[in-house]
């Protein structure tokens, strides 16, 4: 990896993450923690996400459970209407 002498603290953290792992999912999750998720409906690709209820990094497991529950509910409703 090549970097300048005036690398930022954020850049140093990113380099550490890349040295720690070759797992793309781990690297992506750590990058998300460093830069923030940005906007869901806007154009910003970094920064704070203003959901108001959940934090994508902190509440990941809970959000995944909610997604599975929502999908199961929709599938059950669709099957019941056939």
HTML snippet that shows the backbone in 3Dmol.js (N, CA, C, O; Angstrom):
<script src="https://3Dmol.org/build/3Dmol-min.js"></script>
<div id="view" style="width:600px;height:400px;position:relative"></div>
<script>
const pdb = `
ATOM      1  N   UNK A   1       0.838  -1.177   0.000  1.00  0.00           N
ATOM      2  CA  UNK A   1       0.000   0.000   0.000  1.00  0.00           C
ATOM      3  C   UNK A   1       0.883   1.241   0.000  1.00  0.00           C
ATOM      4  O   UNK A   1       1.940   1.284   0.630  1.00  0.00           O
ATOM      5  N   UNK A   2       0.425   2.213  -0.707  1.00  0.00           N
ATOM      6  CA  UNK A   2       1.179   3.455  -0.825  1.00  0.00           C
ATOM      7  C   UNK A   2       0.365   4.572  -0.181  1.00  0.00           C
ATOM      8  O   UNK A   2      -0.839   4.690  -0.412  1.00  0.00           O
ATOM      9  N   UNK A   3       1.032   5.388   0.625  1.00  0.00           N
ATOM     10  CA  UNK A   3       0.357   6.522   1.255  1.00  0.00           C
ATOM     11  C   UNK A   3       1.346   7.655   1.445  1.00  0.00           C
ATOM     12  O   UNK A   3       2.560   7.452   1.418  1.00  0.00           O
ATOM     13  N   UNK A   4       0.808   8.855   1.639  1.00  0.00           N
ATOM     14  CA  UNK A   4       1.637  10.044   1.822  1.00  0.00           C
ATOM     15  C   UNK A   4       2.074  10.162   3.277  1.00  0.00           C
ATOM     16  O   UNK A   4       1.527   9.500   4.159  1.00  0.00           O
ATOM     17  N   UNK A   5       3.061  11.008   3.513  1.00  0.00           N
ATOM     18  CA  UNK A   5       3.539  11.247   4.870  1.00  0.00           C
ATOM     19  C   UNK A   5       2.497  11.960   5.721  1.00  0.00           C
ATOM     20  O   UNK A   5       2.468  11.795   6.940  1.00  0.00           O
ATOM     21  N   UNK A   6       1.642  12.754   5.081  1.00  0.00           N
ATOM     22  CA  UNK A   6       0.642  13.525   5.821  1.00  0.00           C
ATOM     23  C   UNK A   6      -0.707  12.800   5.897  1.00  0.00           C
ATOM     24  O   UNK A   6      -1.757  13.438   5.827  1.00  0.00           O
ATOM     25  N   UNK A   7      -0.681  11.492   6.037  1.00  0.00           N
ATOM     26  CA  UNK A   7      -1.908  10.690   6.111  1.00  0.00           C
ATOM     27  C   UNK A   7      -2.721  11.098   7.344  1.00  0.00           C
ATOM     28  O   UNK A   7      -2.167  11.353   8.413  1.00  0.00           O
ATOM     29  N   UNK A   8      -4.032  11.155   7.174  1.00  0.00           N
ATOM     30  CA  UNK A   8      -4.914  11.557   8.273  1.00  0.00           C
ATOM     31  C   UNK A   8      -5.074  10.417   9.276  1.00  0.00           C
ATOM     32  O   UNK A   8      -4.714   9.274   8.997  1.00  0.00           O
ATOM     33  N   UNK A   9      -5.615  10.742  10.438  1.00  0.00           N
ATOM     34  CA  UNK A   9      -5.871   9.711  11.449  1.00  0.00           C
ATOM     35  C   UNK A   9      -6.871   8.692  10.918  1.00  0.00           C
ATOM     36  O   UNK A   9      -6.752   7.494  11.176  1.00  0.00           O
ATOM     37  N   UNK A  10      -7.853   9.181  10.179  1.00  0.00           N
ATOM     38  CA  UNK A  10      -8.829   8.290   9.559  1.00  0.00           C
ATOM     39  C   UNK A  10      -8.133   7.353   8.571  1.00  0.00           C
ATOM     40  O   UNK A  10      -8.445   6.164   8.508  1.00  0.00           O
ATOM     41  N   UNK A  11      -7.203   7.890   7.813  1.00  0.00           N
ATOM     42  CA  UNK A  11      -6.432   7.084   6.870  1.00  0.00           C
ATOM     43  C   UNK A  11      -5.606   6.023   7.574  1.00  0.00           C
ATOM     44  O   UNK A  11      -5.498   4.895   7.094  1.00  0.00           O
ATOM     45  N   UNK A  12      -5.026   6.378   8.704  1.00  0.00           N
ATOM     46  CA  UNK A  12      -4.254   5.419   9.501  1.00  0.00           C
ATOM     47  C   UNK A  12      -5.156   4.286   9.976  1.00  0.00           C
ATOM     48  O   UNK A  12      -4.771   3.118   9.919  1.00  0.00           O
ATOM     49  N   UNK A  13      -6.356   4.628  10.446  1.00  0.00           N
ATOM     50  CA  UNK A  13      -7.306   3.609  10.900  1.00  0.00           C
ATOM     51  C   UNK A  13      -7.698   2.682   9.752  1.00  0.00           C
ATOM     52  O   UNK A  13      -7.816   1.471   9.943  1.00  0.00           O
ATOM     53  N   UNK A  14      -7.899   3.241   8.568  1.00  0.00           N
ATOM     54  CA  UNK A  14      -8.249   2.429   7.398  1.00  0.00           C
ATOM     55  C   UNK A  14      -7.111   1.475   7.041  1.00  0.00           C
ATOM     56  O   UNK A  14      -7.353   0.317   6.704  1.00  0.00           O
ATOM     57  N   UNK A  15      -5.889   1.953   7.113  1.00  0.00           N
ATOM     58  CA  UNK A  15      -4.726   1.102   6.819  1.00  0.00           C
ATOM     59  C   UNK A  15      -4.629  -0.039   7.828  1.00  0.00           C
ATOM     60  O   UNK A  15      -4.328  -1.172   7.453  1.00  0.00           O
ATOM     61  N   UNK A  16      -4.881   0.250   9.099  1.00  0.00           N
ATOM     62  CA  UNK A  16      -4.851  -0.796  10.130  1.00  0.00           C
ATOM     63  C   UNK A  16      -5.881  -1.877   9.825  1.00  0.00           C
ATOM     64  O   UNK A  16      -5.592  -3.068   9.947  1.00  0.00           O
ATOM     65  N   UNK A  17      -7.073  -1.463   9.433  1.00  0.00           N
ATOM     66  CA  UNK A  17      -8.136  -2.418   9.111  1.00  0.00           C
ATOM     67  C   UNK A  17      -7.714  -3.310   7.950  1.00  0.00           C
ATOM     68  O   UNK A  17      -7.923  -4.523   7.987  1.00  0.00           O
ATOM     69  N   UNK A  18      -7.128  -2.718   6.931  1.00  0.00           N
ATOM     70  CA  UNK A  18      -6.688  -3.499   5.772  1.00  0.00           C
ATOM     71  C   UNK A  18      -5.561  -4.471   6.125  1.00  0.00           C
ATOM     72  O   UNK A  18      -5.452  -5.545   5.533  1.00  0.00           O
ATOM     73  N   UNK A  19      -4.725  -4.089   7.090  1.00  0.00           N
ATOM     74  CA  UNK A  19      -3.653  -4.994   7.538  1.00  0.00           C
ATOM     75  C   UNK A  19      -4.193  -6.119   8.396  1.00  0.00           C
ATOM     76  O   UNK A  19      -3.620  -7.208   8.416  1.00  0.00           O
ATOM     77  N   UNK A  20      -5.297  -5.876   9.112  1.00  0.00           N
ATOM     78  CA  UNK A  20      -5.845  -6.856  10.047  1.00  0.00           C
ATOM     79  C   UNK A  20      -6.570  -8.007   9.358  1.00  0.00           C
ATOM     80  O   UNK A  20      -6.613  -9.115   9.893  1.00  0.00           O
ATOM     81  N   UNK A  21      -7.135  -7.763   8.189  1.00  0.00           N
ATOM     82  CA  UNK A  21      -8.012  -8.776   7.608  1.00  0.00           C
ATOM     83  C   UNK A  21      -8.049  -8.696   6.091  1.00  0.00           C
ATOM     84  O   UNK A  21      -7.809  -7.644   5.497  1.00  0.00           O
ATOM     85  N   UNK A  22      -8.354  -9.833   5.480  1.00  0.00           N
ATOM     86  CA  UNK A  22      -8.625  -9.877   4.045  1.00  0.00           C
ATOM     87  C   UNK A  22     -10.103 -10.172   3.799  1.00  0.00           C
ATOM     88  O   UNK A  22     -10.521 -10.354   2.655  1.00  0.00           O
ATOM     89  N   UNK A  23     -10.889 -10.216   4.868  1.00  0.00           N
ATOM     90  CA  UNK A  23     -12.322 -10.482   4.792  1.00  0.00           C
ATOM     91  C   UNK A  23     -13.042  -9.209   4.358  1.00  0.00           C
ATOM     92  O   UNK A  23     -13.104  -8.237   5.110  1.00  0.00           O
ATOM     93  N   UNK A  24     -13.576  -9.220   3.160  1.00  0.00           N
ATOM     94  CA  UNK A  24     -14.236  -8.036   2.608  1.00  0.00           C
ATOM     95  C   UNK A  24     -15.423  -7.560   3.437  1.00  0.00           C
ATOM     96  O   UNK A  24     -15.675  -6.358   3.533  1.00  0.00           O
ATOM     97  N   UNK A  25     -16.158  -8.509   4.039  1.00  0.00           N
ATOM     98  CA  UNK A  25     -17.303  -8.120   4.864  1.00  0.00           C
ATOM     99  C   UNK A  25     -16.836  -7.372   6.115  1.00  0.00           C
ATOM    100  O   UNK A  25     -17.428  -6.364   6.499  1.00  0.00           O
ATOM    101  N   UNK A  26     -15.779  -7.870   6.742  1.00  0.00           N
ATOM    102  CA  UNK A  26     -15.223  -7.204   7.928  1.00  0.00           C
ATOM    103  C   UNK A  26     -14.730  -5.805   7.550  1.00  0.00           C
ATOM    104  O   UNK A  26     -15.015  -4.830   8.246  1.00  0.00           O
ATOM    105  N   UNK A  27     -13.991  -5.717   6.450  1.00  0.00           N
ATOM    106  CA  UNK A  27     -13.449  -4.430   6.007  1.00  0.00           C
ATOM    107  C   UNK A  27     -14.585  -3.448   5.717  1.00  0.00           C
ATOM    108  O   UNK A  27     -14.506  -2.277   6.087  1.00  0.00           O
ATOM    109  N   UNK A  28     -15.643  -3.928   5.055  1.00  0.00           N
ATOM    110  CA  UNK A  28     -16.790  -3.057   4.742  1.00  0.00           C
ATOM    111  C   UNK A  28     -17.486  -2.584   6.013  1.00  0.00           C
ATOM    112  O   UNK A  28     -17.867  -1.417   6.105  1.00  0.00           O
ATOM    113  N   UNK A  29     -17.658  -3.468   6.997  1.00  0.00           N
ATOM    114  CA  UNK A  29     -18.306  -3.075   8.249  1.00  0.00           C
ATOM    115  C   UNK A  29     -17.484  -2.036   9.002  1.00  0.00           C
ATOM    116  O   UNK A  29     -18.031  -1.076   9.544  1.00  0.00           O
ATOM    117  N   UNK A  30     -16.165  -2.234   9.034  1.00  0.00           N
ATOM    118  CA  UNK A  30     -15.301  -1.269   9.712  1.00  0.00           C
ATOM    119  C   UNK A  30     -15.292   0.065   8.976  1.00  0.00           C
ATOM    120  O   UNK A  30     -15.267   1.122   9.606  1.00  0.00           O
ATOM    121  N   UNK A  31     -15.312   0.020   7.648  1.00  0.00           N
ATOM    122  CA  UNK A  31     -15.377   1.248   6.851  1.00  0.00           C
ATOM    123  C   UNK A  31     -16.682   1.989   7.134  1.00  0.00           C
ATOM    124  O   UNK A  31     -16.695   3.214   7.251  1.00  0.00           O
ATOM    125  N   UNK A  32     -17.781   1.237   7.243  1.00  0.00           N
ATOM    126  CA  UNK A  32     -19.072   1.847   7.567  1.00  0.00           C
ATOM    127  C   UNK A  32     -19.007   2.559   8.913  1.00  0.00           C
ATOM    128  O   UNK A  32     -19.562   3.648   9.065  1.00  0.00           O
ATOM    129  N   UNK A  33     -18.340   1.958   9.883  1.00  0.00           N
ATOM    130  CA  UNK A  33     -18.198   2.584  11.200  1.00  0.00           C
ATOM    131  C   UNK A  33     -17.394   3.881  11.106  1.00  0.00           C
ATOM    132  O   UNK A  33     -17.714   4.865  11.773  1.00  0.00           O
ATOM    133  N   UNK A  34     -16.347   3.877  10.273  1.00  0.00           N
ATOM    134  CA  UNK A  34     -15.485   5.060  10.157  1.00  0.00           C
ATOM    135  C   UNK A  34     -16.157   6.209   9.403  1.00  0.00           C
ATOM    136  O   UNK A  34     -16.072   7.359   9.835  1.00  0.00           O
ATOM    137  N   UNK A  35     -16.812   5.921   8.305  1.00  0.00           N
ATOM    138  CA  UNK A  35     -17.327   7.002   7.454  1.00  0.00           C
ATOM    139  C   UNK A  35     -18.793   7.302   7.655  1.00  0.00           C
ATOM    140  O   UNK A  35     -19.259   8.369   7.258  1.00  0.00           O
ATOM    141  N   UNK A  36     -19.544   6.380   8.268  1.00  0.00           N
ATOM    142  CA  UNK A  36     -20.979   6.567   8.416  1.00  0.00           C
ATOM    143  C   UNK A  36     -21.693   6.106   7.164  1.00  0.00           C
ATOM    144  O   UNK A  36     -21.079   6.012   6.101  1.00  0.00           O
ATOM    145  N   UNK A  37     -22.979   5.816   7.270  1.00  0.00           N
ATOM    146  CA  UNK A  37     -23.718   5.225   6.160  1.00  0.00           C
ATOM    147  C   UNK A  37     -24.190   6.196   5.088  1.00  0.00           C
ATOM    148  O   UNK A  37     -24.562   5.757   3.999  1.00  0.00           O
ATOM    149  N   UNK A  38     -24.188   7.482   5.351  1.00  0.00           N
ATOM    150  CA  UNK A  38     -24.690   8.439   4.363  1.00  0.00           C
ATOM    151  C   UNK A  38     -26.197   8.521   4.393  1.00  0.00           C
ATOM    152  O   UNK A  38     -26.810   8.325   5.443  1.00  0.00           O
ATOM    153  N   UNK A  39     -26.803   8.808   3.254  1.00  0.00           N
ATOM    154  CA  UNK A  39     -28.251   8.972   3.164  1.00  0.00           C
ATOM    155  C   UNK A  39     -28.863   7.805   2.394  1.00  0.00           C
ATOM    156  O   UNK A  39     -28.278   7.300   1.436  1.00  0.00           O
ATOM    157  N   UNK A  40     -30.044   7.390   2.827  1.00  0.00           N
ATOM    158  CA  UNK A  40     -30.745   6.331   2.108  1.00  0.00           C
ATOM    159  C   UNK A  40     -31.369   6.886   0.834  1.00  0.00           C
ATOM    160  O   UNK A  40     -31.283   6.255  -0.219  1.00  0.00           O
ATOM    161  N   UNK A  41     -31.993   8.049   0.913  1.00  0.00           N
ATOM    162  CA  UNK A  41     -32.701   8.601  -0.241  1.00  0.00           C
ATOM    163  C   UNK A  41     -31.967   9.763  -0.912  1.00  0.00           C
ATOM    164  O   UNK A  41     -32.432  10.278  -1.929  1.00  0.00           O
ATOM    165  N   UNK A  42     -30.841  10.176  -0.363  1.00  0.00           N
ATOM    166  CA  UNK A  42     -30.110  11.305  -0.927  1.00  0.00           C
ATOM    167  C   UNK A  42     -28.897  10.858  -1.718  1.00  0.00           C
ATOM    168  O   UNK A  42     -28.810   9.711  -2.156  1.00  0.00           O
ATOM    169  N   UNK A  43     -27.961  11.780  -1.893  1.00  0.00           N
ATOM    170  CA  UNK A  43     -26.769  11.489  -2.677  1.00  0.00           C
ATOM    171  C   UNK A  43     -25.513  11.363  -1.828  1.00  0.00           C
ATOM    172  O   UNK A  43     -24.474  10.940  -2.336  1.00  0.00           O
ATOM    173  N   UNK A  44     -25.581  11.722  -0.534  1.00  0.00           N
ATOM    174  CA  UNK A  44     -24.396  11.648   0.332  1.00  0.00           C
ATOM    175  C   UNK A  44     -24.028  10.188   0.584  1.00  0.00           C
ATOM    176  O   UNK A  44     -24.874   9.385   0.978  1.00  0.00           O
ATOM    177  N   UNK A  45     -22.757   9.853   0.351  1.00  0.00           N
ATOM    178  CA  UNK A  45     -22.290   8.483   0.529  1.00  0.00           C
ATOM    179  C   UNK A  45     -21.548   8.292   1.843  1.00  0.00           C
ATOM    180  O   UNK A  45     -21.028   7.208   2.109  1.00  0.00           O
ATOM    181  N   UNK A  46     -21.495   9.319   2.653  1.00  0.00           N
ATOM    182  CA  UNK A  46     -20.876   9.194   3.971  1.00  0.00           C
ATOM    183  C   UNK A  46     -21.535  10.207   4.896  1.00  0.00           C
ATOM    184  O   UNK A  46     -22.271  11.093   4.463  1.00  0.00           O
ATOM    185  N   UNK A  47     -21.248  10.046   6.177  1.00  0.00           N
ATOM    186  CA  UNK A  47     -21.830  10.956   7.155  1.00  0.00           C
ATOM    187  C   UNK A  47     -22.880  10.257   7.991  1.00  0.00           C
ATOM    188  O   UNK A  47     -23.106   9.056   7.845  1.00  0.00           O
ATOM    189  N   UNK A  48     -23.511  11.001   8.857  1.00  0.00           N
ATOM    190  CA  UNK A  48     -24.496  10.437   9.780  1.00  0.00           C
ATOM    191  C   UNK A  48     -25.805  10.140   9.059  1.00  0.00           C
ATOM    192  O   UNK A  48     -26.296  10.947   8.270  1.00  0.00           O
ATOM    193  N   UNK A  49     -26.355   8.973   9.345  1.00  0.00           N
ATOM    194  CA  UNK A  49     -27.660   8.603   8.814  1.00  0.00           C
ATOM    195  C   UNK A  49     -28.698   8.990   9.847  1.00  0.00           C
ATOM    196  O   UNK A  49     -28.579   8.621  11.015  1.00  0.00           O
ATOM    197  N   UNK A  50     -29.693   9.711   9.439  1.00  0.00           N
ATOM    198  CA  UNK A  50     -30.669  10.240  10.375  1.00  0.00           C
ATOM    199  C   UNK A  50     -31.956   9.421  10.352  1.00  0.00           C
ATOM    200  O   UNK A  50     -33.008   9.921   9.955  1.00  0.00           O
ATOM    201  N   UNK A  51     -31.868   8.146  10.783  1.00  0.00           N
ATOM    202  CA  UNK A  51     -33.065   7.322  10.868  1.00  0.00           C
ATOM    203  C   UNK A  51     -33.919   7.729  12.056  1.00  0.00           C
ATOM    204  O   UNK A  51     -35.145   7.640  11.997  1.00  0.00           O
ATOM    205  N   UNK A  52     -33.292   8.172  13.124  1.00  0.00           N
ATOM    206  CA  UNK A  52     -34.019   8.586  14.306  1.00  0.00           C
ATOM    207  C   UNK A  52     -34.272   7.459  15.285  1.00  0.00           C
ATOM    208  O   UNK A  52     -34.391   7.708  16.484  1.00  0.00           O
ATOM    209  N   UNK A  53     -34.358   6.223  14.810  1.00  0.00           N
ATOM    210  CA  UNK A  53     -34.654   5.096  15.683  1.00  0.00           C
ATOM    211  C   UNK A  53     -33.501   4.110  15.808  1.00  0.00           C
ATOM    212  O   UNK A  53     -33.278   3.555  16.884  1.00  0.00           O
ATOM    213  N   UNK A  54     -32.782   3.889  14.746  1.00  0.00           N
ATOM    214  CA  UNK A  54     -31.771   2.836  14.738  1.00  0.00           C
ATOM    215  C   UNK A  54     -30.434   3.357  14.233  1.00  0.00           C
ATOM    216  O   UNK A  54     -30.366   4.345  13.503  1.00  0.00           O
ATOM    217  N   UNK A  55     -29.394   2.682  14.631  1.00  0.00           N
ATOM    218  CA  UNK A  55     -28.041   2.935  14.154  1.00  0.00           C
ATOM    219  C   UNK A  55     -27.617   1.672  13.411  1.00  0.00           C
ATOM    220  O   UNK A  55     -27.592   0.591  13.999  1.00  0.00           O
ATOM    221  N   UNK A  56     -27.280   1.796  12.115  1.00  0.00           N
ATOM    222  CA  UNK A  56     -26.975   0.623  11.308  1.00  0.00           C
ATOM    223  C   UNK A  56     -25.848  -0.218  11.881  1.00  0.00           C
ATOM    224  O   UNK A  56     -25.859  -1.442  11.749  1.00  0.00           O
ATOM    225  N   UNK A  57     -24.890   0.413  12.504  1.00  0.00           N
ATOM    226  CA  UNK A  57     -23.765  -0.312  13.067  1.00  0.00           C
ATOM    227  C   UNK A  57     -24.131  -0.947  14.406  1.00  0.00           C
ATOM    228  O   UNK A  57     -23.877  -2.132  14.622  1.00  0.00           O
ATOM    229  N   UNK A  58     -24.712  -0.180  15.284  1.00  0.00           N
ATOM    230  CA  UNK A  58     -25.046  -0.641  16.630  1.00  0.00           C
ATOM    231  C   UNK A  58     -26.179  -1.657  16.631  1.00  0.00           C
ATOM    232  O   UNK A  58     -26.135  -2.632  17.382  1.00  0.00           O
ATOM    233  N   UNK A  59     -27.191  -1.443  15.800  1.00  0.00           N
ATOM    234  CA  UNK A  59     -28.411  -2.238  15.833  1.00  0.00           C
ATOM    235  C   UNK A  59     -28.509  -3.249  14.693  1.00  0.00           C
ATOM    236  O   UNK A  59     -29.605  -3.688  14.345  1.00  0.00           O
ATOM    237  N   UNK A  60     -27.379  -3.615  14.118  1.00  0.00           N
ATOM    238  CA  UNK A  60     -27.364  -4.496  12.952  1.00  0.00           C
ATOM    239  C   UNK A  60     -28.156  -5.775  13.179  1.00  0.00           C
ATOM    240  O   UNK A  60     -29.004  -6.125  12.358  1.00  0.00           O
ATOM    241  N   UNK A  61     -27.896  -6.479  14.278  1.00  0.00           N
ATOM    242  CA  UNK A  61     -28.569  -7.754  14.537  1.00  0.00           C
ATOM    243  C   UNK A  61     -30.075  -7.571  14.679  1.00  0.00           C
ATOM    244  O   UNK A  61     -30.852  -8.366  14.151  1.00  0.00           O
ATOM    245  N   UNK A  62     -30.486  -6.534  15.386  1.00  0.00           N
ATOM    246  CA  UNK A  62     -31.904  -6.260  15.564  1.00  0.00           C
ATOM    247  C   UNK A  62     -32.576  -5.919  14.237  1.00  0.00           C
ATOM    248  O   UNK A  62     -33.695  -6.360  13.974  1.00  0.00           O
ATOM    249  N   UNK A  63     -31.895  -5.133  13.401  1.00  0.00           N
ATOM    250  CA  UNK A  63     -32.442  -4.776  12.102  1.00  0.00           C
ATOM    251  C   UNK A  63     -32.569  -5.995  11.194  1.00  0.00           C
ATOM    252  O   UNK A  63     -33.524  -6.095  10.423  1.00  0.00           O
ATOM    253  N   UNK A  64     -31.623  -6.914  11.277  1.00  0.00           N
ATOM    254  CA  UNK A  64     -31.706  -8.144  10.492  1.00  0.00           C
ATOM    255  C   UNK A  64     -32.900  -8.989  10.939  1.00  0.00           C
ATOM    256  O   UNK A  64     -33.607  -9.553  10.104  1.00  0.00           O
ATOM    257  N   UNK A  65     -33.127  -9.080  12.254  1.00  0.00           N
ATOM    258  CA  UNK A  65     -34.293  -9.811  12.767  1.00  0.00           C
ATOM    259  C   UNK A  65     -35.593  -9.160  12.300  1.00  0.00           C
ATOM    260  O   UNK A  65     -36.531  -9.851  11.904  1.00  0.00           O
ATOM    261  N   UNK A  66     -35.643  -7.839  12.348  1.00  0.00           N
ATOM    262  CA  UNK A  66     -36.839  -7.119  11.905  1.00  0.00           C
ATOM    263  C   UNK A  66     -37.095  -7.375  10.427  1.00  0.00           C
ATOM    264  O   UNK A  66     -38.241  -7.543  10.011  1.00  0.00           O
ATOM    265  N   UNK A  67     -36.038  -7.405   9.639  1.00  0.00           N
ATOM    266  CA  UNK A  67     -36.172  -7.680   8.202  1.00  0.00           C
ATOM    267  C   UNK A  67     -36.739  -9.074   7.974  1.00  0.00           C
ATOM    268  O   UNK A  67     -37.649  -9.257   7.166  1.00  0.00           O
ATOM    269  N   UNK A  68     -36.194 -10.064   8.696  1.00  0.00           N
ATOM    270  CA  UNK A  68     -36.694 -11.431   8.558  1.00  0.00           C
ATOM    271  C   UNK A  68     -38.152 -11.544   8.979  1.00  0.00           C
ATOM    272  O   UNK A  68     -38.940 -12.220   8.318  1.00  0.00           O
ATOM    273  N   UNK A  69     -38.514 -10.885  10.073  1.00  0.00           N
ATOM    274  CA  UNK A  69     -39.906 -10.897  10.541  1.00  0.00           C
ATOM    275  C   UNK A  69     -40.834 -10.243   9.514  1.00  0.00           C
ATOM    276  O   UNK A  69     -41.924 -10.748   9.245  1.00  0.00           O
ATOM    277  N   UNK A  70     -40.400  -9.130   8.949  1.00  0.00           N
ATOM    278  CA  UNK A  70     -41.220  -8.431   7.953  1.00  0.00           C
ATOM    279  C   UNK A  70     -41.411  -9.303   6.716  1.00  0.00           C
ATOM    280  O   UNK A  70     -42.513  -9.390   6.175  1.00  0.00           O
ATOM    281  N   UNK A  71     -40.341  -9.941   6.275  1.00  0.00           N
ATOM    282  CA  UNK A  71     -40.434 -10.817   5.099  1.00  0.00           C
ATOM    283  C   UNK A  71     -41.379 -11.989   5.370  1.00  0.00           C
ATOM    284  O   UNK A  71     -42.205 -12.327   4.522  1.00  0.00           O
ATOM    285  N   UNK A  72     -41.261 -12.612   6.549  1.00  0.00           N
ATOM    286  CA  UNK A  72     -42.125 -13.742   6.908  1.00  0.00           C
ATOM    287  C   UNK A  72     -43.581 -13.305   6.966  1.00  0.00           C
ATOM    288  O   UNK A  72     -44.468 -14.033   6.523  1.00  0.00           O
ATOM    289  N   UNK A  73     -43.827 -12.124   7.507  1.00  0.00           N
ATOM    290  CA  UNK A  73     -45.184 -11.604   7.598  1.00  0.00           C
ATOM    291  C   UNK A  73     -45.779 -11.375   6.214  1.00  0.00           C
ATOM    292  O   UNK A  73     -46.936 -11.717   5.969  1.00  0.00           O
ATOM    293  N   UNK A  74     -45.002 -10.807   5.323  1.00  0.00           N
ATOM    294  CA  UNK A  74     -45.468 -10.545   3.955  1.00  0.00           C
ATOM    295  C   UNK A  74     -45.730 -11.862   3.233  1.00  0.00           C
ATOM    296  O   UNK A  74     -46.747 -12.005   2.554  1.00  0.00           O
ATOM    297  N   UNK A  75     -44.823 -12.821   3.373  1.00  0.00           N
ATOM    298  CA  UNK A  75     -45.013 -14.120   2.715  1.00  0.00           C
ATOM    299  C   UNK A  75     -46.258 -14.820   3.243  1.00  0.00           C
ATOM    300  O   UNK A  75     -47.011 -15.419   2.475  1.00  0.00           O
ATOM    301  N   UNK A  76     -46.472 -14.746   4.540  1.00  0.00           N
ATOM    302  CA  UNK A  76     -47.647 -15.375   5.146  1.00  0.00           C
ATOM    303  C   UNK A  76     -48.929 -14.713   4.620  1.00  0.00           C
ATOM    304  O   UNK A  76     -49.912 -15.391   4.322  1.00  0.00           O
ATOM    305  N   UNK A  77     -48.902 -13.402   4.514  1.00  0.00           N
ATOM    306  CA  UNK A  77     -50.070 -12.684   4.008  1.00  0.00           C
ATOM    307  C   UNK A  77     -50.338 -13.052   2.546  1.00  0.00           C
ATOM    308  O   UNK A  77     -51.489 -13.246   2.154  1.00  0.00           O
ATOM    309  N   UNK A  78     -49.288 -13.145   1.753  1.00  0.00           N
ATOM    310  CA  UNK A  78     -49.455 -13.495   0.341  1.00  0.00           C
ATOM    311  C   UNK A  78     -49.972 -14.916   0.200  1.00  0.00           C
ATOM    312  O   UNK A  78     -50.836 -15.173  -0.638  1.00  0.00           O
ATOM    313  N   UNK A  79     -49.471 -15.833   0.991  1.00  0.00           N
ATOM    314  CA  UNK A  79     -49.926 -17.224   0.923  1.00  0.00           C
ATOM    315  C   UNK A  79     -51.368 -17.364   1.376  1.00  0.00           C
ATOM    316  O   UNK A  79     -52.105 -18.201   0.855  1.00  0.00           O
ATOM    317  N   UNK A  80     -51.776 -16.550   2.342  1.00  0.00           N
ATOM    318  CA  UNK A  80     -53.138 -16.602   2.845  1.00  0.00           C
ATOM    319  C   UNK A  80     -54.162 -16.077   1.849  1.00  0.00           C
ATOM    320  O   UNK A  80     -55.340 -16.425   1.935  1.00  0.00           O
ATOM    321  N   UNK A  81     -53.730 -15.241   0.900  1.00  0.00           N
ATOM    322  CA  UNK A  81     -54.653 -14.649  -0.077  1.00  0.00           C
ATOM    323  C   UNK A  81     -54.832 -15.506  -1.327  1.00  0.00           C
ATOM    324  O   UNK A  81     -55.710 -15.230  -2.145  1.00  0.00           O
ATOM    325  N   UNK A  82     -54.016 -16.535  -1.483  1.00  0.00           N
ATOM    326  CA  UNK A  82     -54.107 -17.374  -2.715  1.00  0.00           C
ATOM    327  C   UNK A  82     -55.377 -18.151  -2.782  1.00  0.00           C
ATOM    328  O   UNK A  82     -55.598 -18.890  -3.741  1.00  0.00           O
TER     329      UNK A  82
END
`;
const viewer = $3Dmol.createViewer("view");
viewer.addModel(pdb, "pdb");
viewer.setStyle({}, {cartoon: {color: "spectrum"}});
viewer.zoomTo();
viewer.render();
</script>
